[in-house]
């Protein structure tokens, strides 16, 4: 979490997109243990973003500047989890 703005999910969103993309690209090179661990991390971050979408403005205000970043992160993480 960002210390100066712990209520801001944008840093988590950027990390989730990057991590989920790297997981997808590197999947065949990861051990089974790594695959399971990383999938759990992606799933937990996606669940966190999903739950926050009901309470934060970016979840229902479509003109909010955090909305596209956070929703794309939620989508990316969810697609990775759904594919497993």
N, C-alpha and C positions, 0 to 999 in steps of 0.2 A: 504494500500500500504506500501511497505517496503521503509523507508525513504532514505536509502543509495542507493537503486536501483529502482527508481520509474518506470523505463522502463522494468523491469523484471516481467513477468507474472507467473513465477513458484509459488510464494506464493499464488497467486489467484487460480492457478490450483489445488494446494494441498487442499486449503480451499473448492473449488467447489466440488471436489471428495468426501471429507469428509461430507460436508453438504448435497449433493445429496444422498449419501448412507444413512445417518442418516434419511433424509426425507422419503426415501423408507422404511426403517426398521420400523420407528415409525408412518407411515401414519395413521394407524387405531386408534392410540391413540391421534392424534392431533384433535383439534376442527376445524370446517369448516373455521373459520377466520384464524387460524394458517396455515392450508393447503394452502389457497389462498395466504397468505402473503409469506410463504416460497417458494411456486412455483414461485411467481413473482421474488423473490431474485435469485433463481436458473436460471430462464429465463434471467434475466438481466446479470448475470455473464456469462452465456453461450453465449449470444449475444456479449458481450464485447470480449470474447475469439475468437469468430468467426470473428469479425471485425479485431482484431489484427492479425489473422492468414494470412491476405492478405498483411500486412505491415512488419511483423517480420520475421526474418530468419527461425525460427522454423516452419513456415507455409509452406515453400517450399524447405527447405534444409533437406532432410531426414536423414542426418548424424549429424544433430545438436543435442547437448546433451539435449536441452529443448524440443525437438520435441515429444518424447513419453509421457512425463508427461503432457504437455499442450494439446496434441491431445486426450489423454485418459480423461482428465477433460472435454474437449468439448464434447466428445462422451457421457460421463456419464450424464452430465447436459442435453444434448439434448434428451437422452433416457427418462429421468424423465419427461421433458416437453412434449415430444411426447406421452407419455403414458396417459396424462391427457385429 
